[in-house]
Amino acid sequence: MTTGQPHLAFEYTWSHTGLRIRLWVPGNVPLGLARRAVEAAWPGAHTRVTDLVSLLPRGHAVTAGRLRPARPGILPLRTDHPTDPLRALLQAARGMAEHDACVQIVARPATGRALRRAHRQARRLKAGRTPARLPALAALLLHRAQPAATSKQDPEHGSAVRQSAQKLSGPQWQCALTYAATCAPEHERAADVARGRAHALASAFGLFADRNYLARTRIARPEPRLSTRLLHSRTALLSVPELAALAHLPFDADAPGVRRAGARSVLPPPQIPEPTPGGGVKPLGRSDMGARRGVGLAVADARHHLHVMGATGSGKSTLIANLALDDVRNHRGVIVIDPKGDLVTDLFLGVVRVGVRAVAGDGGRAGDEQGMTSFRCPAFPGRGHRQPGLPQPRQGSLRMR
């Protein structure tokens, strides 16, 4: 934050519950702006605000590392993939039912100092200067990538200059890419298992190798760096296409560990009414897209046939119960026929809280007598007094053949 540029963190996390994709936002960035940006970038995506949690479980064996461009940052990574580049990463993390893993990408707009350093590297590349001997010797001793030759006699020199110029022509981002894998300590050779998982995650980024590629560097203590989500001084300079290729939602419909929504959310049309007290509109819920507002069904429209479809546990019975309770609150007659009985049980709890007359019918099993019970809820106003214009129900049970 010393540069005045806040940073964000895009995170892929895997656990026994599956894959989660999270966007960490600092406190000085309005959450509303971030949520609307996510919904605009990925139509149909839903966001949920959660508290800050630790990415790695405590007490587990951890292996982590950082990925940086092996060559000067002005040389681009590969972005023209024919398929989703995340497919290899998701496949590498598949099967981590008893292990946790994460990939974190921290990014912020590049500052003037980073841009000036990148332009100096571009000028040296265009001039065809050879790399200094001391950095080349240090890279050789540390088993790191050797500096690329930039002589004008190189047949690929002109192509490298054009690609670097194209990369620097757009906005630049300073990014830090970190990966980590854990294993529970009770497993045999937990450190080796975590190391193998971490190598599998890092190897999945080999798809981005082009004029430049990502080299891995091991991190001794990854927990503080991942949990605090700080952007350190040594960062990678990435263009917008490069950052979008690394941090995005999976494209494949059958991506491992990704659960797709059953239907795409759309904005409610303006003519859809919003429920208000006494407005003659029955509440259906709240919209998922755009501004969060109530969505309702006019009473006149509710008199026509209404077909509610959805999977088991999606909330069909809850919707019907809310529609019926709205009729009860507004003193409209309603009849609910439930073959199973679960809806009626939940509905009576709401009826008792509202306080109205109710009649319960129990068809029973085949061969049993049908029963009907007429009663008055305790909260009904005027209990013990005959209501004018309304028949008084008898207390007890009526048997009907």
Buried (B, 14 or more C-beta within 10 A) or exposed (E): EEBEEBBBBBBBBBBEEEBEBBBBBEEEEEEEEBBBEBBEEEEBBEBEEEEEEEBBBEEBBBBBBBBBBBBBBBBBBBBEEEEBBBBBBBBBBBEBEEBBBBBBBBBBBBBEEBBEBBEEBBEBBBEBEEBEEEEEEEBEEEEBBEBBEBEEEEEEBEEBBEBBEEBBEEEBBBBBBBBBBBBBEEBEEBEEBBBBBBBBBBEBBEBBEBBBBBBBEEBEEBBEBBBEBEBEEEBBBBBEBBBEBBBBBBEEEEBBBBEEEEEEBEEBEEEBBBBEEEEBBBBBEEBBBEEEEBBBBBBEEBEEEEEEEEEEEEEBBEBBBBBBBBBBEBEEEBEBEBEEEEBBEBBBEBBBEEBBBBEBBEEEEEEEEEBEBBBBBEEBEEEEEEEEEEEEBEEEEEEEE
